[in-house]
């Protein structure tokens, strides 16, 4: 394992007794794995940043994610459909939806096509909360993204992510 000296020349680390250690050969890395790791590291870093902000009122980020997802749906949707768009297990999502219904942010209605089914939608209050929090969160996201990426890079990132999403959507 080599390190860079202050003069820019490679150095081999010294052992505890001052003897040179033999560098360990690492297996070659795969660009796809490196890209995945970079994507996940960026995601985790941004999520930590956003979670630390005081814009969520009395919601968790995951609860906001449910409200945001429902706000994008023109019609009420089933729990299974909602589950495809959030990072929660179906039982955890079901419990969260129960809490959001109790708080008056989400409503349940009978599915007209299946009497046993239930559809979910935002209430007026849920929509107002989502919009209020969403404006603050949107400004924060824009600020973080523009601080790191140029407009052309933002477009490129969007295209790459859309391509990945489209490619993997068929395998679900």
Secondary structure, 3 states (H helix, E strand, C coil): CEEECCCCCEEECECCCCCECCCCCCCCCCHHHHHHHHHHHHHHHHHHHHHCCCCCCCCCHHHHHHHHHHHCCCCCEEHHHHHCCCCCCHHHHHHHHHHHHHCCCEEEEEECCEEEEEEEEECHHHHHHHHHHHHHHHHHHHHHHHHHCCHHHHHHHHHHHHHHHHHHHCCC
